[in-house]
Amino acid sequence: MSETLRVALVGLGDAGAHHARALKALHGEGRMRWVACCGRDPARTLRYCEAQGVDLQPWASLDAMLDAGGIDAVVLATPDGLHGSQALRLAEGGVHALVEKPLALDAESAFRAVEAFREKGLRLGVGYQLRHHAGHRLAREALETRVGRLRRVDLRWTWPDPAVDGWRARGEGSRWWSLAALGTHALDLALWFARRGPEDASSVEAIIDREGPVDRRAEVCLGFGDGLTLHVAVSVEYRSVPRLSIVGDLGELEALGTLGARGEGTLVHRLPRGATELLPFQPVDPYQAQLQAFLAAVEGGQEPSASGSVGARQVRLLERLTAR
Ligand SMILES: NC(=O)c1ccc[n+]([C@@H]2O[C@H](COP(=O)([O-])OP(=O)(O)OC[C@H]3O[C@@H](n4cnc5c(N)ncnc54)[C@H](OP(=O)(O)O)[C@@H]3O)[C@@H](O)[C@H]2O)c1
């Protein structure tokens, strides 16, 4: 492994654009070296590389890129159905990986990927960048003093996905739509605030609305033996203000507009019978913060915050929610 990590981006679509922004920023700061991009179409990939203003090697095949060597870590932003097999290929190729969520389309493949990285002593992270939103980090730090004993975490995130004919909506190379685009983020965030895993829930209830092969709306409730409830509502059909509320015995935190790609939004603290206080935070690009934290985990030999195991347990939860 070279001293400054050499990173490649695989998958140059919508999520790829967010990762490219982060890669370019950290490359510019000298934090790592963004060295390559891999798409499917050679001409398009070449144009993509040229447009970044960074000296990038274009590849139209993941195998060819890995066989050529010279890469320490990959950000994988291809469609959901490719993650499981491509993650195995990345582990075999000896590179660390930050894989977009969901880690795979079934829990068995997801846990196989986790094991493959573990066997090789490589780091596997999963793209739950909302953990790196400055407002969410501030809220998590404030839980003990401003919220107290946790009673509920509610997240509502709806967004009219324009890709109504895309691979995800068609169920081709995808298994979930609202649950993969928004739901797994919201569930991960709720569990991260609660410092629990999905397997700690004593009850799991869901209303999943499908039209066609995949879900378009979902309501999920996780109940815990100590009275905590996590509730997530997502839809890919309409726009509303993304809302996060964390309620405890001391007070509540409410974040508006923080569930998104850019790090914006507001956070307030409310006392049950008292004042409302704005909790200001300096917005950071969550993708950039996520990449920075992932690189630090690789360099420090630690597990990333959203590790492969976190991602695999999310896949197992999604599978459970939609198995009925
Ligand atoms: N973390 C987040 O908030 C977030 C947000 C959006 C998406 N995502 C995740 O990111 C992933 C990609 O979603 P997206 O919306 O970006 O999809 P997208 O816009 O369709 O982009 C996927 C890209 O992958 C490329 N691709 C397909 N097969 C490939 C292969 N074998 N090798 C290399 N590249 C390949 C596609 O190439 P072509 O252009 O040739 O088809 C396309 O450019 C999904 O897993 C999604 O869940 C995460």
The ligand as a MOL file (V3000), in Angstrom:
LIG
                    3D

  0  0  0     0  0            999 V3000
M  V30 BEGIN CTAB
M  V30 COUNTS 48 52 0 0 0
M  V30 BEGIN ATOM
M  V30 1 N -25.7130 7.0520 -0.3020 0
M  V30 2 C -26.6930 7.6420 -0.9570 0
M  V30 3 O -27.3620 8.5300 -0.4500 0
M  V30 4 C -27.0020 7.1800 -2.3370 0
M  V30 5 C -27.6380 8.0260 -3.2480 0
M  V30 6 C -27.9020 7.5400 -4.5220 0
M  V30 7 C -27.5670 6.2330 -4.8500 0
M  V30 8 N -26.9650 5.4370 -3.9160 0 CHG=1
M  V30 9 C -26.5630 4.0710 -4.2400 0
M  V30 10 O -25.5390 4.1260 -5.2230 0
M  V30 11 C -25.6710 3.0650 -6.1350 0
M  V30 12 C -25.7830 3.6330 -7.5420 0
M  V30 13 O -26.9970 4.3410 -7.6250 0
M  V30 14 P -27.1590 5.5200 -8.6630 0
M  V30 15 O -28.4250 6.1870 -8.3330 0
M  V30 16 O -25.9200 6.3180 -8.7540 0 CHG=-1
M  V30 17 O -27.3490 4.6780 -10.0090 0
M  V30 18 P -27.0120 5.1770 -11.4850 0
M  V30 19 O -27.2040 6.6390 -11.5830 0
M  V30 20 O -27.7600 4.2710 -12.3970 0
M  V30 21 O -25.4420 4.8940 -11.6100 0
M  V30 22 C -24.9040 3.6200 -11.6170 0
M  V30 23 C -23.6490 3.6670 -12.4540 0
M  V30 24 O -23.0040 2.4060 -12.3890 0
M  V30 25 C -22.5380 2.1010 -13.7010 0
M  V30 26 N -22.3280 0.6760 -13.8610 0
M  V30 27 C -23.2350 -0.3090 -14.0740 0
M  V30 28 N -22.6340 -1.5000 -14.1640 0
M  V30 29 C -21.3100 -1.2780 -13.9910 0
M  V30 30 C -20.1600 -2.0980 -13.9810 0
M  V30 31 N -20.2640 -3.4030 -14.1380 0
M  V30 32 N -18.9640 -1.5090 -13.7820 0
M  V30 33 C -18.8470 -0.1790 -13.6140 0
M  V30 34 N -19.9030 0.6540 -13.6350 0
M  V30 35 C -21.1110 0.1120 -13.8150 0
M  V30 36 C -23.6220 2.6200 -14.5940 0
M  V30 37 O -23.1300 2.7330 -15.8990 0
M  V30 38 P -24.0980 3.0540 -17.1410 0
M  V30 39 O -24.2570 4.5520 -17.0850 0
M  V30 40 O -23.3530 2.5650 -18.2970 0
M  V30 41 O -25.4000 2.3110 -16.8780 0
M  V30 42 C -23.9410 3.9540 -13.9290 0
M  V30 43 O -23.0740 4.9670 -14.3510 0
M  V30 44 C -26.8960 2.2750 -5.6980 0
M  V30 45 O -26.5120 1.1760 -4.9610 0
M  V30 46 C -27.6690 3.2370 -4.8210 0
M  V30 47 O -28.4000 2.5830 -3.8010 0
M  V30 48 C -26.6590 5.9080 -2.7030 0
M  V30 END ATOM
M  V30 BEGIN BOND
M  V30 1 1 1 2
M  V30 2 2 2 3
M  V30 3 1 2 4
M  V30 4 1 4 5
M  V30 5 2 4 48
M  V30 6 2 5 6
M  V30 7 1 6 7
M  V30 8 2 7 8
M  V30 9 1 8 9
M  V30 10 1 8 48
M  V30 11 1 9 10
M  V30 12 1 9 46
M  V30 13 1 10 11
M  V30 14 1 11 12
M  V30 15 1 11 44
M  V30 16 1 12 13
M  V30 17 1 13 14
M  V30 18 2 14 15
M  V30 19 1 14 16
M  V30 20 1 14 17
M  V30 21 1 17 18
M  V30 22 2 18 19
M  V30 23 1 18 20
M  V30 24 1 18 21
M  V30 25 1 21 22
M  V30 26 1 22 23
M  V30 27 1 23 24
M  V30 28 1 23 42
M  V30 29 1 24 25
M  V30 30 1 25 26
M  V30 31 1 25 36
M  V30 32 1 26 27
M  V30 33 1 26 35
M  V30 34 2 27 28
M  V30 35 1 28 29
M  V30 36 1 29 30
M  V30 37 2 29 35
M  V30 38 1 30 31
M  V30 39 2 30 32
M  V30 40 1 32 33
M  V30 41 2 33 34
M  V30 42 1 34 35
M  V30 43 1 36 37
M  V30 44 1 36 42
M  V30 45 1 37 38
M  V30 46 2 38 39
M  V30 47 1 38 40
M  V30 48 1 38 41
M  V30 49 1 42 43
M  V30 50 1 44 45
M  V30 51 1 44 46
M  V30 52 1 46 47
M  V30 END BOND
M  V30 END CTAB
M  END
